[in-house]
Amino acid sequence: MGSPGSLETSPTHTHPQLPSQSHSSSQLWSTRPLILSPPITLNNKPLTSPSPSPFPRYGPAVPAAATPSGDSFLFGGLVRETVRNDLYLFSTRDLSFTLLQTAGERPSPRVGHASALTSSMLVVWGGDTLTTQLDNTLYLLNLGMSTRKCSK
């Protein structure tokens, strides 16, 4: 019998939410280097220097679902005591982060907010802007044409 809190299972009693021990080799963590691609500007011309690392970061928003091409977005959060409103594209294909340069009125810097991804929009809502009021504005970023451009 394993120590308390271990994931060991006995042949006669298995936890209903845990896979059987025979599948344990597929449950191993692995590591990959973080790839920082150059930022992408609105005219889709990448800059030559790599994007700054998005980490360490506390309280950003990441939608629960990715785009059909496997991209996800990370918005805002707290970086070394500074609240941010930067937007990163995360590619699950090559595990890279790319800083996106957007246009229009973007959300103010915030932490602890939420985001959702639709087929054509990134929605950002709520959070603490570290001002006197919480922001309850909905911000919509049109991804209609940029989703294809963001794919690598």
C-alpha angles and dihedrals in degrees: 000000000000127000119278110286094022122133094229114132131200121228092244100044125039129175109249094226097046124078117241118272091254089073095050094108089067091054097066120122117235133190131228130181116258109246115210109199121197114272118269118228127203092266086055093240106139117223118235100239120077121257115261113260113268090214145127092037135151126208104001122156120246119174116241092233131051128219117269088262091055100257123139134184133230117199131188129321136145119303117183094332092314120111111224138202099190122133124219129189113218116202115204090194097068100008093241133148120214125187109230121214109211134182132224131042105328124191116278116253110289147162131209096027131136134239137190133191124220126181091275109012143057109214121202121187140171129344137133115294090185089241126111093279138044113240114239096178120125113229119198124195112197107226095172097115099015095060091074092042092051093055113098 
